[in-house]
Each structure stands twice: as C-alpha cells, then as structure tokens.
Amino acid sequence: MSARNFVQTGRKIIAIGRNFSEHAKELGNAVPASPFFFLKPTSSYVTSPGKIEIPASCIVHHEVELGVVIGKTGRDIKADDAYNHIAGYTLALDLTARNLQASAATSREGYAPKI
C-alpha cells in the first residue's frame, strides 16, 4: 500500500494508550505494566482542508502525534526488518472528550462484561 492513498485504502487504525506513564499519572489513571491497544474507525480520517467539529458540551483534550502508515502485512517481524513494513508517516490528532470518557468509565456503559 502506498502512503499517499492510505485514507482511501486503509482498513484500520490501531492506537496505543497509556504508553506515557507521566500522562497517565497526570490524568489520575493507573499506569499499566504495558500499554494497551485499541482501534479507531477509518471514518475518523480527516483530509486537508477538512473540518473537525467539536460539540460545545465536550471538554476536549488534544495531542498531536506521529502516525505510522504500515504498508505491508507481517507477523512476528524482527526488529531489524520493521522499517521495511513502513510505507510512510502522517500527522495524527488525538482528540478525547474527557467529560464523556469519564462519564462512560463511571457508568460502564459501552463496556463489555468481564468474563
């Protein structure tokens, strides 16, 4: 896959959470032994000159991050070979509605039951 057309052809966004221990502490979150992974929908891609609309009721925290576009599949990739799977890089904006996140975490709505 070419990094130039990842918005049209990308199938998933894999994100990593709580990988910065100081940020987790700042938010009052427990610092896990290792970061956790989660998915974001590809409908969250915004291209230039796109517009991001934030409802007035949302308290949004933002971070600018480096997105890595993976260009080919792989499994059990050796560290020496990892760069061969990178098609390019992109600007990523991490926007989190903290008030909604806190409300969902407290009510546990949207969370699957523990088995």
C-alpha positions as CSV (number, residue, x, y, z in Angstrom):
1,M,0.0,0.0,0.0
2,S,1.2,3.5,-0.8
3,A,1.2,6.0,2.0
4,R,-0.3,8.5,-0.4
5,N,-3.6,6.7,-0.6
6,F,-3.9,5.3,2.9
7,V,-7.0,7.4,3.6
8,Q,-8.8,5.5,0.8
9,T,-7.3,2.1,1.3
10,G,-6.5,1.9,5.0
11,R,-8.5,-0.8,6.8
12,K,-7.9,0.1,10.4
13,I,-6.3,2.5,12.8
14,I,-4.5,0.8,15.7
15,A,-3.8,3.1,18.6
16,I,-1.8,2.7,21.8
17,G,-3.0,4.0,25.1
18,R,-1.3,4.9,28.4
19,N,2.2,4.5,26.9
20,F,3.4,7.7,28.6
21,S,3.4,7.0,32.3
22,E,3.6,10.7,33.3
23,H,0.5,11.5,31.2
24,A,-1.4,8.6,32.8
25,K,-0.4,9.9,36.2
26,E,-1.5,13.4,35.3
27,L,-5.0,12.1,34.4
28,G,-5.2,10.1,37.6
29,N,-5.1,6.8,35.7
30,A,-3.3,3.7,36.9
31,V,-0.1,3.1,35.0
32,P,-0.3,-0.3,33.4
33,A,2.6,-2.7,33.2
34,S,2.4,-2.3,29.4
35,P,0.5,-0.1,27.1
36,F,-2.9,-1.2,25.7
37,F,-4.1,-1.2,22.1
38,F,-7.4,-0.1,20.8
39,L,-9.0,0.5,17.4
40,K,-10.4,3.7,15.9
41,P,-12.7,3.7,12.9
42,T,-11.3,4.7,9.5
43,S,-14.2,7.2,9.3
44,S,-12.1,9.4,11.7
45,Y,-9.7,10.2,8.9
46,V,-9.9,14.0,8.1
47,T,-8.1,15.3,5.0
48,S,-7.0,18.8,4.3
49,P,-8.9,21.2,4.2
50,G,-11.2,19.1,6.3
51,K,-13.0,20.3,9.3
52,I,-13.3,18.9,12.8
53,E,-16.5,19.8,14.7
54,I,-16.4,19.7,18.4
55,P,-19.8,20.0,20.3
56,A,-19.9,22.9,22.8
57,S,-20.7,20.4,25.5
58,C,-17.5,18.5,25.1
59,I,-14.3,19.1,27.1
60,V,-11.7,18.1,24.6
61,H,-8.1,17.4,25.3
62,H,-5.8,17.1,22.3
63,E,-2.4,15.7,21.4
64,V,-0.5,15.9,18.2
65,E,1.0,12.6,17.4
66,L,3.0,10.9,14.7
67,G,1.0,8.3,12.8
68,V,2.9,5.4,11.1
69,V,1.4,4.0,7.9
70,I,2.1,0.3,7.7
71,G,2.4,-0.7,4.0
72,K,2.6,-4.4,4.1
73,T,1.4,-7.2,6.2
74,G,3.6,-9.3,8.5
75,R,3.7,-11.4,11.6
76,D,6.4,-11.9,14.2
77,I,8.5,-9.3,12.5
78,K,12.1,-8.9,13.6
79,A,13.2,-5.5,14.8
80,D,15.8,-5.3,12.0
81,D,13.0,-5.8,9.4
82,A,10.3,-3.5,10.9
83,Y,11.2,-0.4,8.8
84,N,10.6,-2.4,5.7
85,H,6.9,-2.5,6.6
86,I,6.5,1.3,7.0
87,A,5.0,3.0,3.9
88,G,5.2,6.5,5.4
89,Y,4.1,8.8,8.2
90,T,1.2,11.1,8.8
91,L,0.1,13.8,11.3
92,A,-2.4,12.3,13.8
93,L,-4.6,14.3,16.1
94,D,-5.7,12.6,19.3
95,L,-8.9,14.3,20.4
96,T,-10.6,12.9,23.6
97,A,-13.8,14.2,25.1
98,R,-12.7,13.8,28.7
99,N,-16.1,14.5,30.2
100,L,-17.7,11.8,28.0
101,Q,-14.8,9.4,28.7
102,A,-15.2,10.0,32.5
103,S,-18.9,9.5,32.4
104,A,-18.7,6.3,30.4
105,A,-16.0,4.9,32.7
106,T,-18.1,5.6,35.7
107,S,-21.3,4.2,34.3
108,R,-19.5,1.4,32.5
109,E,-21.9,2.0,29.5
110,G,-20.4,0.7,26.3
111,Y,-18.1,-1.7,28.1
112,A,-18.4,-5.4,27.5
113,P,-19.0,-7.6,30.6
114,K,-15.9,-9.2,32.2
115,I,-15.9,-13.0,31.7
